[in-house]
């Protein structure tokens, strides 16, 4: 009756639900316990935490990240071991970590916060991080095919899945088989893939929710120029204000000097020697540059400079 592999599929869960409700007293409660058990088995790749670390330390500083991590590591032993790109974190502890992060550092609407974090995570993951090979051809078809691969790369020990396809309006994707809905699954992943599509397309991209329930959701990523009907998701108002400030503020003459030297491969020490300033001062300039241009690494800053060189001359 059930599949022979080690994971329960959505079909299996539906069959079990019917059995519990038909033959067992208190079947619904028993099924709820099974769903909790399935959620406990699910794992999340630690690359997701590495992306969060990059974003939080750049905006709030390393100590803000360290304080949250230390606090939750006291509660969850799985956070005490070194977590690298190959590590897996139980999903319950992972979601608790992100809830704490969103509440303590961002506040406001959790869904919008997760959506914005997803977009920012994409800027790192698809440029300098583990997902860059998924869109190296910069083609919309490759992007659509990447949805299933990325979902499996980040989420293991789960029957849930994701599929993407190219339509006349854009890229439609669906997530199914979730043991339990959480705003992280829906809104951060949607923001993440919206950010990926913006790296592939010259157009601005919007995300429209087509449908959803407790076990999954379907979105259309599109340019906003067609006839897509549904709820359009946007980043939080605070995130939009932050990006508006970034666009208006620009780089100081000294920051432009530092950025150009970074692009020529100079280290902080080398830049300090050339400009007659300390390594610490150089690092402060680098941090401000990253914050203003939305980069997460020297490679990202160099790419930004190549795109904006004419405006800085």
PEDAUR-V837595 format. One record per helix or strand of 3 or more residues. SS is the DSSP state (~ for helix, > for strand). FROM is the first residue (numbers start at 1). TO is the last residue. If there is no record, write none. Layout:
SS,FROM,TO ; SS,FROM,TO
//
This chain:
~,10,23 ; ~,27,41 ; >,43,45 ; ~,47,60 ; ~,62,75 ; ~,77,79 ; >,88,90 ; ~,91,106 ; ~,110,125 ; ~,132,135 ; ~,140,154 ; >,161,166 ; >,170,176 ; ~,183,200 ; >,206,213 ; >,216,222 ; >,231,233 ; ~,237,249 ; ~,253,263 ; ~,268,275 ; ~,279,293 ; ~,298,312
//
